């Protein structure tokens, strides 16, 4: 089965929410799925306890490969401890490798 990487670049309450629903479908069908939060998408990971978000459900659907671009956090003044779920902090080189190692890459 082909591996899928979802790139989340948009803030909450945008098209990124629909992309999150697609991720859940990938999990239901046990497709190897990873998620990379970058640019304004890092805001998807902050304040989850205060809003409804499917992000919290991803591990329940077998999607535990959640990555966040450290560079995006830095540019927005966010510290890794502000993130409300378990993620892998990923360097710019790690981002390139992550994208290169997946069969399908989908943008929000």
Buried (B, 14 or more C-beta within 10 A) or exposed (E): EEBBBBBBBBBBEBEBBEBBEBBBEBBEEEBBBBBBBBBBBBBBBBEBEEEEBBBEEBBEBBBBBBBBBBBBBEEEEBEEEBBBBEBBEBEEEBBEEBEEEBEEBBEB
